[in-house]
Amino acid sequence: MYARELGQHAPDPAGRLRDGLDGDNVYLVAARGTARIGFVSLTPPWVGRYALDKYLTRDELPLLDEGDAFEVRILTVEPRWRSTAAAPLLMYAALRWIASRGGRRVVAMGRTELLGMYRAVGLRPVGRTVHSGALTFEVLTGDVPELTRVTTDRHGVALERLRSAVDWRLDVPFAPRPDGCEHGGASFTAIGTGFRSLERRRQVVAADVLDAWFAPAPGVRAALTEDPGWVARTSPPTDADGLLAEIATARALPAETLAVGAGSSDLIFRAFGRWLTPQSRVLLMDPGYGEYAHVTERVIGCRVDRFPLRREDGWRIDPARLSAAVASGRYDLVVVVNPNNPTGRHAPAAELRSVIAAAPDRTRWWIDEAYLGYVDLAESLAGLAASDPRVVVCTSLSKMYALSGMRAAYLVAEPATAARLRRWTPPWPVSLPAQLAAVAALRDPAYYRDHWLRTHALRRRLAAGLAGLDETVVVDETVANFLTLTLPAGGPSAAQVVAECRRHDVYLRDLSPLSPRYEGCTVRIAVKDTAENARIVAACRAALYLPRPAAAVPGPTSADVLAAGSVR
């Protein structure tokens, strides 16, 4: 096709076309029975180079330096199959694969005479033209969420027909998830969201969410069981005054600097919805907690930039780089999760204080300290937030205090900011069971300190067990109640490992959709008790030695087949 039909290369008697990216590209292949009928090639950003580098410099095409662009190229369909759904299916598969690896942008070269077709699917020219052989191409780009929206809105019926007709062998679901942020929690699907089979909870290892492995303090359990009928039927204190007072005492903070909510997500939606508009510019850490990208980009529509955290730097926040990034004053809000989820790194409070002190006055800082107890509560920036109008600290009581099911959280801000947030809070923001539980938990710090220390010991043993599975597996312990497992090149992808572990009722979190910096090969695992950690290690052992997806022609089938020819 590329030699005789398009005249881009000299014909090769062996029928082969070679390219410098062959060893790094991912090929998605469509077949009918035993015959290949088409393929599309993808170049992920972690390769560090693109085919477009042959035609344009990075100064001419700076989007290639942004770390989240996936190049789509050499879409090829055999002539007799070009009137079928093969080409659209391959393009859709490329979009789904890119989204599953955290891709936020697609870049491609499109033939000039077909520009209308590319525009119709959401791609747009960047103003650069390249020539290859006798053909002229426009450089095109598109945002993955927008391309996904256009595709599903315009072609949803056709996609549903294809779903039932195609043997989909990619390690990404055929359809995008419903609108909302992915949090893990697929383990509850296995237990049963209808709550008719809760006994299944004893068989399922829910390590895909970061709930505590331990029970809440004895005082919490007593408060919830003393008179459950009264607790269930009784309206809570309207403004959660008792909870606010308990937080103020436990954290040595003025009560007027506090606002509470039904979990940190409640506070994020409430505060960001008031502070930000589509014209606001926000800086997020990358990788970072997905709720912040969801709210700022998809719910509010802000202009969002990413501050890249790098594996080679141990995922730490470099304070000098962060200071330089915010020095211009263009950001309305900077979000820092500390310790960070999912990297599990903690930025020392002194470093963050220095960065904030040097930052422009117009920039607000949101510091999420949901996992700080696993490090040291003395590292909190709550005291700074209580007096500096630029700083807000948000703290969930879910993960540190084993209260995820209760939904209780608070934030700290200077009094005027906190007062406005309380005015925007509906009555009864936290249920009576949650208020009772949170107050009892805060009154027993010794119990939780002991269990945070035991969490570190369990995490170390889990890490040792996983590291012993294969010398090419990289285990990163983190500082909180989870760790990450980075899989070796040439083995199964993170998505495949997660899927295989589910066959053993062990649920882990594939981090690939959060950021392309995970390269489709990193799994997050919550620390559980000794017995469940042993099940995690056993399930991972079974999953690591799965056969790799075949790059050869798939076996006979009555349906069209779509498979990945490379894991990475």
C-alpha positions as CSV (number, residue, x, y, z in Angstrom):
1,M,0.0,0.0,0.0
2,Y,2.6,2.6,1.1
3,A,5.0,1.7,-1.8
4,R,2.8,1.0,-4.8
5,E,-0.5,2.7,-3.9
6,L,0.8,5.8,-2.2
7,G,4.3,6.0,-3.7
8,Q,5.9,6.9,-0.3
9,H,8.5,4.1,-0.5
10,A,10.4,2.0,-3.0
11,P,8.8,-1.4,-3.4
12,D,10.5,-4.1,-1.3
13,P,10.4,-7.6,-2.9
14,A,10.0,-9.1,0.6
15,G,6.9,-7.0,1.1
16,R,8.3,-5.3,4.3
17,L,8.2,-1.7,5.5
18,R,10.6,-0.9,8.2
19,D,10.6,2.1,10.6
20,G,12.9,3.3,13.3
21,L,10.0,3.1,15.8
22,D,9.1,-0.5,15.1
23,G,10.4,-1.8,18.4
24,D,8.5,0.8,20.4
25,N,5.2,1.2,18.6
26,V,2.0,-0.6,19.7
27,Y,0.0,-2.2,16.8
28,L,-3.7,-2.8,17.1
29,V,-4.7,-5.5,14.6
30,A,-8.0,-6.3,13.1
31,A,-8.6,-9.8,11.6
32,R,-11.4,-11.7,10.0
33,G,-11.0,-15.4,10.8
34,T,-7.3,-16.2,10.1
35,A,-6.6,-13.2,7.9
36,R,-5.4,-9.8,9.0
37,I,-7.5,-7.1,7.4
38,G,-6.0,-3.9,8.9
39,F,-4.0,-2.3,11.7
40,V,-3.1,1.0,13.3
41,S,0.1,2.0,14.9
42,L,0.4,4.0,18.2
43,T,3.5,5.7,19.5
44,P,3.2,6.4,23.3
45,P,4.9,9.5,24.8
46,W,7.2,7.4,27.0
47,V,9.1,6.3,23.9
48,G,10.5,9.8,23.8
49,R,10.3,10.3,20.0
50,Y,7.6,10.4,17.3
51,A,7.4,9.8,13.6
52,L,6.6,13.5,13.3
53,D,10.1,14.3,14.5
54,K,11.3,13.4,11.0
55,Y,9.4,16.4,9.6
56,L,9.1,19.1,12.3
57,T,11.3,20.3,15.2
58,R,9.9,20.5,18.7
59,D,10.0,24.3,18.4
60,E,7.7,24.0,15.4
61,L,5.5,21.4,17.2
62,P,5.9,22.0,21.0
63,L,2.9,19.8,21.9
64,L,5.2,16.8,21.4
65,D,7.1,18.0,24.5
66,E,4.1,18.0,26.8
67,G,4.3,14.4,27.9
68,D,0.7,13.3,27.3
69,A,0.5,13.1,23.5
70,F,0.0,9.8,21.7
71,E,0.8,9.7,18.0
72,V,-1.6,7.7,15.8
73,R,-0.1,6.6,12.5
74,I,-0.1,4.3,9.5
75,L,-3.8,3.2,9.7
76,T,-3.9,0.6,7.0
77,V,-6.9,-1.5,5.8
78,E,-6.7,-4.1,3.0
79,P,-8.5,-2.7,-0.2
80,R,-11.4,-5.1,-0.2
81,W,-12.2,-4.3,3.4
82,R,-12.2,-0.5,3.1
83,S,-16.0,-0.2,2.7
84,T,-16.5,-2.0,6.0
85,A,-16.3,-0.8,9.6
86,A,-12.7,-1.9,9.9
87,A,-11.1,1.5,9.6
88,P,-13.5,3.3,12.0
89,L,-13.2,0.3,14.4
90,L,-9.4,0.6,14.4
91,M,-9.6,4.4,15.0
92,Y,-12.0,3.8,17.9
93,A,-9.7,1.1,19.3
94,A,-6.8,3.5,19.2
95,L,-8.8,6.1,21.1
96,R,-9.8,3.6,23.8
97,W,-6.2,2.3,24.2
98,I,-4.9,5.8,24.5
99,A,-7.5,6.7,27.1
100,S,-6.7,3.6,29.1
101,R,-3.0,4.7,29.3
102,G,-3.9,8.2,30.6
103,G,-3.5,9.9,27.3
104,R,-5.0,13.4,27.1
105,R,-4.0,14.3,23.6
106,V,-3.8,12.6,20.2
107,V,-1.5,13.8,17.4
108,A,-1.6,12.5,13.8
109,M,-0.9,13.3,10.2
110,G,-4.0,13.4,8.0
111,R,-4.1,13.5,4.2
112,T,-5.1,17.1,3.2
113,E,-7.8,15.9,0.8
114,L,-9.5,14.0,3.7
115,L,-9.4,16.9,6.2
116,G,-13.2,17.2,6.4
117,M,-13.4,13.6,7.6
118,Y,-10.8,14.2,10.3
119,R,-12.6,17.4,11.5
120,A,-15.9,15.4,11.7
121,V,-14.4,13.1,14.3
122,G,-13.1,16.0,16.4
123,L,-9.5,16.4,15.2
124,R,-8.3,19.9,14.3
125,P,-5.3,21.1,12.3
126,V,-2.4,22.8,14.3
127,G,-1.3,24.9,11.3
128,R,1.6,22.7,10.1
129,T,1.8,20.9,6.8
130,V,4.2,18.1,5.9
131,H,5.0,16.3,2.7
132,S,5.8,12.6,2.3
133,G,6.4,11.2,-1.1
134,A,3.6,12.6,-3.4
135,L,1.3,13.2,-0.5
136,T,0.6,16.3,1.6
137,F,-0.5,15.9,5.2
138,E,-1.9,18.2,7.8
139,V,-0.7,17.8,11.4
140,L,-3.8,17.2,13.5
141,T,-4.5,17.0,17.2
142,G,-7.5,16.4,19.5
143,D,-8.2,16.1,23.2
144,V,-9.0,12.6,24.2
145,P,-12.1,13.4,26.4
146,E,-13.5,15.6,23.5
147,L,-12.8,12.9,20.9
148,T,-14.5,10.3,23.1
149,R,-17.5,12.6,23.6
150,V,-17.8,13.3,19.8
151,T,-17.4,9.6,19.0
152,T,-20.0,8.3,21.5
153,D,-22.5,11.1,20.8
154,R,-22.4,10.7,17.0
155,H,-21.8,7.0,16.6
156,G,-23.2,5.5,19.8
157,V,-25.7,3.3,17.9
158,A,-23.1,2.0,15.5
159,L,-20.7,1.3,18.3
160,E,-23.3,-0.7,20.2
161,R,-23.8,-2.9,17.0
162,L,-20.0,-3.4,16.8
163,R,-19.7,-4.3,20.4
164,S,-21.8,-7.4,19.9
165,A,-20.1,-8.3,16.6
166,V,-16.4,-7.9,17.5
167,D,-14.2,-10.2,19.5
168,W,-12.5,-7.4,21.5
169,R,-9.2,-8.7,22.8
170,L,-7.7,-5.4,24.0
171,D,-7.0,-4.9,27.7
172,V,-9.3,-1.9,27.9
173,P,-13.1,-2.0,28.0
174,F,-14.9,-1.5,24.7
175,A,-17.0,1.4,26.0
176,P,-15.8,4.4,28.1
177,R,-17.0,4.5,31.7
178,P,-20.1,6.6,32.4
179,D,-19.4,10.3,33.2
180,G,-17.7,10.5,36.6
181,C,-14.3,9.9,38.2
182,E,-12.8,6.5,38.3
183,H,-12.0,5.7,42.0
184,G,-11.4,2.0,42.0
185,G,-14.0,0.2,44.1
186,A,-14.8,-2.5,41.5
187,S,-14.5,-4.8,44.5
188,F,-18.0,-3.7,45.6
189,T,-19.4,-4.8,42.3
190,A,-18.1,-8.3,43.2
191,I,-19.7,-8.1,46.6
192,G,-23.0,-6.8,45.1
193,T,-24.1,-3.2,44.9
194,G,-27.7,-4.3,45.6
195,F,-26.5,-5.4,49.1
196,R,-28.2,-8.8,48.8
197,S,-24.9,-10.8,49.0
198,L,-22.9,-9.0,51.6
199,E,-21.5,-12.3,52.8
200,R,-19.3,-12.1,49.7
201,R,-17.2,-9.5,51.5
202,R,-15.4,-12.3,53.3
203,Q,-14.2,-13.8,50.0
204,V,-13.2,-10.5,48.2
205,V,-9.9,-8.7,48.9
206,A,-10.8,-5.1,48.3
207,A,-7.3,-3.7,47.7
208,D,-8.4,-1.4,44.8
209,V,-9.6,1.2,47.3
210,L,-7.6,2.7,50.1
211,D,-9.9,1.8,53.0
212,A,-8.1,1.0,56.2
213,W,-7.4,-2.7,56.9
214,F,-8.3,-2.2,60.6
215,A,-11.6,-1.6,62.3
216,P,-12.4,1.8,63.8
217,A,-11.6,2.5,67.4
218,P,-13.7,0.7,70.1
219,G,-15.4,3.9,71.1
220,V,-16.6,4.3,67.5
221,R,-18.1,0.9,67.4
222,A,-19.8,1.5,70.8
223,A,-21.3,4.8,69.6
224,L,-22.8,3.1,66.5
225,T,-24.2,0.1,68.3
226,E,-25.5,1.4,71.6
227,D,-28.8,2.4,70.1
228,P,-28.7,1.9,66.4
229,G,-32.5,2.5,66.0
230,W,-32.2,6.0,67.5
231,V,-29.1,6.7,65.5
232,A,-30.8,5.8,62.3
233,R,-34.0,7.7,62.8
234,T,-32.7,10.9,64.4
235,S,-31.7,14.0,62.6
236,P,-28.1,15.1,63.4
237,P,-27.1,18.5,64.8
238,T,-27.9,20.8,61.9
239,D,-24.4,22.4,61.6
240,A,-22.4,19.6,63.1
241,D,-21.3,21.9,66.0
242,G,-20.2,19.1,68.2
243,L,-18.0,17.6,65.4
244,L,-16.5,21.0,64.7
245,A,-15.7,21.5,68.4
246,E,-14.0,18.1,68.6
247,I,-11.9,18.8,65.5
248,A,-10.9,22.2,66.9
249,T,-9.8,20.5,70.2
250,A,-8.0,17.6,68.6
251,R,-6.1,19.8,66.1
252,A,-5.6,22.9,68.3
253,L,-7.4,25.1,65.8
254,P,-10.0,27.8,66.2
255,A,-13.5,26.5,65.4
256,E,-14.2,29.4,63.1
257,T,-11.5,28.2,60.7
258,L,-13.3,24.9,60.1
259,A,-16.0,23.6,57.7
260,V,-17.2,20.0,57.5
261,G,-18.5,17.8,54.7
262,A,-19.6,14.3,53.8
263,G,-16.2,13.3,52.7
264,S,-13.5,15.2,50.9
265,S,-15.3,14.9,47.6
266,D,-18.2,16.9,49.1
267,L,-15.8,19.7,50.1
268,I,-14.0,19.6,46.8
269,F,-17.2,20.0,44.7
270,R,-18.5,22.7,47.1
271,A,-15.4,24.8,47.3
272,F,-14.2,24.5,43.7
273,G,-17.7,25.1,42.3
274,R,-17.7,28.4,44.1
275,W,-14.2,29.5,43.4
276,L,-13.5,28.4,39.9
277,T,-15.0,29.1,36.4
278,P,-14.1,27.9,32.9
279,Q,-11.7,30.9,32.7
280,S,-9.8,29.7,35.8
281,R,-6.4,28.2,35.4
282,V,-5.4,25.3,37.7
283,L,-2.2,23.4,38.3
284,L,-2.4,19.7,39.3
285,M,0.3,17.3,40.1
286,D,0.7,14.5,37.6
287,P,0.2,11.7,38.6
288,G,-2.4,12.9,41.1
289,Y,-5.7,12.0,42.7
290,G,-8.2,11.8,39.8
291,E,-11.1,13.6,41.5
292,Y,-9.3,16.9,41.1
293,A,-8.9,16.5,37.3
294,H,-12.5,15.4,37.1
295,V,-13.9,18.4,38.9
296,T,-11.7,21.0,37.4
297,E,-11.7,19.8,33.8
298,R,-14.9,17.8,33.3
299,V,-17.3,19.4,35.7
300,I,-16.2,23.1,35.7
301,G,-14.2,23.2,32.5
302,C,-11.2,25.0,33.8
303,R,-7.9,25.4,32.0
304,V,-5.8,22.8,33.6
305,D,-2.0,22.4,33.5
306,R,0.0,19.5,34.9
307,F,3.1,19.7,37.0
308,P,5.0,16.5,36.0
309,L,6.3,14.2,38.7
310,R,9.0,12.0,37.4
311,R,9.7,8.4,38.2
312,E,13.5,9.1,37.9
313,D,13.1,11.7,40.7
314,G,11.3,9.2,42.9
315,W,8.0,10.9,42.2
316,R,8.9,13.7,44.6
317,I,7.8,17.3,44.2
318,D,10.9,19.4,43.4
319,P,10.2,22.6,45.3
320,A,12.4,24.7,43.0
321,R,10.6,23.4,39.9
322,L,7.2,24.0,41.5
323,S,8.2,27.6,42.5
324,A,9.3,28.3,39.0
325,A,6.0,26.9,37.6
326,V,3.8,29.1,39.8
327,A,6.0,32.3,39.8
328,S,4.2,33.9,36.8
329,G,1.0,34.2,38.8
330,R,-1.1,32.7,36.1
331,Y,-2.7,30.1,38.3
332,D,-5.8,30.7,40.3
333,L,-5.4,27.4,42.2
334,V,-2.7,24.9,42.8
335,V,-3.6,21.5,44.2
336,V,-1.2,19.4,46.2
337,V,-2.1,16.0,47.7
338,N,0.4,15.4,50.5
339,P,1.2,12.5,50.9
340,N,0.3,12.1,47.2
341,N,-2.1,9.6,46.0
342,P,-1.2,7.5,43.9
343,T,2.6,8.1,44.1
344,G,2.7,7.8,47.9
345,R,5.3,10.5,48.3
346,H,5.3,13.1,51.1
347,A,6.6,16.7,50.6
348,P,8.0,18.0,53.8
349,A,5.9,20.8,55.3
350,A,8.9,23.2,55.5
351,E,9.4,22.8,51.7
352,L,5.8,23.5,50.9
353,R,5.7,26.5,53.3
354,S,8.7,28.0,51.4
355,V,7.1,27.5,48.0
356,I,3.8,29.0,49.2
357,A,5.5,31.9,50.8
358,A,7.2,32.8,47.6
359,A,4.2,32.3,45.4
360,P,2.1,35.2,44.0
361,D,-0.6,36.5,46.2
362,R,-3.4,35.8,43.7
363,T,-2.7,32.0,43.7
364,R,-4.8,29.9,46.1
365,W,-3.4,26.6,47.4
366,W,-5.5,23.5,48.2
367,I,-3.5,21.0,50.3
368,D,-5.1,17.6,50.6
369,E,-3.8,15.7,53.7
370,A,-6.0,12.6,53.6
371,Y,-3.1,10.3,54.4
372,L,-0.9,12.5,56.6
373,G,-1.5,10.4,59.7
374,Y,0.6,7.7,58.2
375,V,3.5,10.2,58.2
376,D,3.1,12.6,61.1
377,L,0.2,14.9,61.9
378,A,2.8,17.5,63.0
379,E,3.6,17.9,59.3
380,S,0.1,19.4,58.7
381,L,-0.2,22.9,57.1
382,A,-3.5,23.4,58.9
383,G,-2.0,26.1,61.1
384,L,-0.8,28.0,58.0
385,A,-4.3,27.6,56.4
386,A,-6.0,29.1,59.5
387,S,-4.2,32.4,59.0
388,D,-3.2,32.6,55.3
389,P,-6.1,33.4,53.0
390,R,-4.3,31.8,50.1
391,V,-4.2,28.3,51.7
392,V,-6.9,25.7,52.4
393,V,-6.2,22.3,54.0
394,C,-8.6,19.5,53.4
395,T,-8.6,16.3,55.5
396,S,-10.7,13.2,55.1
397,L,-11.4,11.1,58.2
398,S,-12.1,8.1,56.0
399,K,-8.7,6.5,55.3
400,M,-6.7,7.3,58.5
401,Y,-9.6,6.6,60.9
402,A,-11.2,3.6,59.2
403,L,-14.4,5.6,58.5
404,S,-14.7,5.4,54.7
405,G,-18.3,4.2,55.0
406,M,-19.2,7.1,57.3
407,R,-18.2,10.0,54.9
408,A,-16.8,12.7,57.1
409,A,-14.1,15.3,56.3
410,Y,-13.2,18.8,57.2
411,L,-11.2,21.7,55.8
412,V,-9.2,24.5,57.4
413,A,-9.2,28.0,56.1
414,E,-8.8,31.5,57.5
415,P,-12.1,32.6,59.2
416,A,-13.6,34.6,56.4
417,T,-13.1,31.8,53.8
418,A,-14.3,29.2,56.2
419,A,-17.4,31.3,57.0
420,R,-18.3,31.6,53.3
421,L,-17.9,27.8,52.9
422,R,-20.2,27.2,55.9
423,R,-22.8,29.5,54.3
424,W,-22.7,27.5,51.1
425,T,-23.1,24.3,53.1
426,P,-26.6,22.7,53.2
427,P,-28.1,21.8,56.6
428,W,-27.2,18.3,58.0
429,P,-24.0,18.0,55.9
430,V,-22.8,15.0,57.9
431,S,-25.1,12.2,59.0
432,L,-25.6,11.4,62.7
433,P,-23.8,8.1,62.5
434,A,-20.9,9.9,60.8
435,Q,-20.8,12.6,63.4
436,L,-20.9,10.2,66.3
437,A,-18.2,8.0,64.7
438,A,-15.9,10.9,63.9
439,V,-16.1,12.4,67.4
440,A,-15.3,9.1,69.0
441,A,-12.4,8.5,66.6
442,L,-10.8,11.8,67.3
443,R,-11.0,11.1,71.1
444,D,-8.8,8.0,70.7
445,P,-5.6,9.1,69.1
446,A,-3.5,6.3,70.8
447,Y,-5.5,3.6,69.1
448,Y,-5.0,5.1,65.6
449,R,-1.3,5.9,66.1
450,D,-0.8,2.2,67.0
451,H,-2.6,1.0,63.9
452,W,-0.8,3.5,61.6
453,L,2.5,2.0,62.9
454,R,1.2,-1.5,62.3
455,T,0.2,-0.5,58.8
456,H,3.9,0.3,58.0
457,A,4.9,-3.1,59.2
458,L,2.2,-4.9,57.1
459,R,3.2,-2.8,54.1
460,R,6.9,-3.8,54.4
461,R,6.0,-7.5,54.6
462,L,3.6,-7.1,51.6
463,A,6.4,-5.3,49.6
464,A,8.9,-8.1,50.4
465,G,6.4,-10.8,49.3
466,L,5.7,-9.0,46.0
467,A,9.4,-8.2,45.3
468,G,10.1,-11.9,45.7
469,L,7.8,-12.8,42.8
470,D,10.2,-11.7,40.0
471,E,13.5,-9.8,40.0
472,T,12.2,-7.6,37.2
473,V,9.2,-6.4,39.3
474,V,9.7,-3.0,41.0
475,V,7.9,-2.5,44.3
476,D,7.6,1.1,45.6
477,E,6.5,1.0,49.2
478,T,5.2,4.7,49.6
479,V,4.7,6.2,53.0
480,A,0.9,5.5,53.4
481,N,-1.4,2.5,53.5
482,F,-0.6,1.4,49.9
483,L,2.2,0.5,47.6
484,T,2.7,0.3,43.9
485,L,3.9,-2.5,41.7
486,T,5.6,-1.7,38.3
487,L,5.6,-4.6,35.9
488,P,8.4,-5.6,33.7
489,A,8.6,-4.8,30.0
490,G,7.5,-7.7,27.8
491,G,5.1,-9.1,30.5
492,P,1.4,-8.6,31.0
493,S,0.1,-5.0,31.3
494,A,-1.3,-3.6,34.5
495,A,-4.8,-4.0,33.1
496,Q,-4.2,-7.7,32.4
497,V,-2.7,-8.3,35.9
498,V,-5.7,-6.6,37.5
499,A,-8.1,-8.6,35.4
500,E,-6.4,-11.9,36.2
501,C,-6.3,-11.1,40.0
502,R,-10.0,-10.5,39.9
503,R,-10.4,-14.2,38.9
504,H,-9.0,-14.9,42.4
505,D,-11.4,-12.4,44.0
506,V,-8.4,-10.1,44.6
507,Y,-9.1,-6.5,43.4
508,L,-6.2,-4.1,42.7
509,R,-6.1,-0.7,41.0
510,D,-4.6,-0.2,37.5
511,L,-3.1,3.3,37.6
512,S,-2.7,3.6,33.8
513,P,-5.8,5.8,33.2
514,L,-4.5,8.4,35.7
515,S,-1.4,9.3,33.8
516,P,0.7,8.3,30.8
517,R,3.7,8.5,33.2
518,Y,2.7,5.0,34.4
519,E,3.2,3.6,30.9
520,G,0.4,1.1,31.3
521,C,2.4,-1.0,33.7
522,T,1.8,0.1,37.3
523,V,-0.7,-1.3,39.8
524,R,-1.6,0.3,43.2
525,I,-2.3,-2.1,46.1
526,A,-3.9,-1.2,49.4
527,V,-2.3,-2.7,52.5
528,K,-4.6,-5.3,54.1
529,D,-4.2,-7.7,57.0
530,T,-1.7,-10.6,57.0
531,A,-4.0,-13.2,55.5
532,E,-5.4,-10.9,52.7
533,N,-1.8,-9.7,51.9
534,A,-0.9,-13.3,51.3
535,R,-3.8,-13.7,48.9
536,I,-2.6,-10.6,47.1
537,V,0.9,-12.0,46.6
538,A,-0.5,-15.4,45.4
539,A,-2.9,-13.7,42.9
540,C,-0.1,-11.5,41.6
541,R,2.1,-14.5,41.2
542,A,-0.5,-16.2,39.0
543,A,-1.1,-13.1,37.0
544,L,2.5,-12.2,36.3
545,Y,3.0,-15.4,34.3
546,L,0.1,-14.9,32.0
547,P,0.9,-15.5,28.3
548,R,1.5,-12.3,26.4
549,P,-1.2,-11.3,23.9
550,A,-0.3,-12.8,20.6
551,A,1.1,-10.5,17.9
552,A,0.4,-13.2,15.2
553,V,-2.9,-13.6,13.4
554,P,-5.6,-14.6,16.0
555,G,-7.2,-18.0,15.6
556,P,-10.3,-18.7,13.6
557,T,-13.5,-17.1,14.7
558,S,-16.8,-16.2,13.2
559,A,-16.4,-12.6,14.4
560,D,-14.0,-9.8,13.5
561,V,-11.1,-9.7,16.0
562,L,-9.3,-6.8,17.4
563,A,-6.1,-7.5,19.4
564,A,-3.0,-5.6,20.5
565,G,0.2,-6.7,18.9
566,S,2.2,-5.2,21.8
567,V,1.5,-4.7,25.5
568,R,3.4,-1.4,25.8
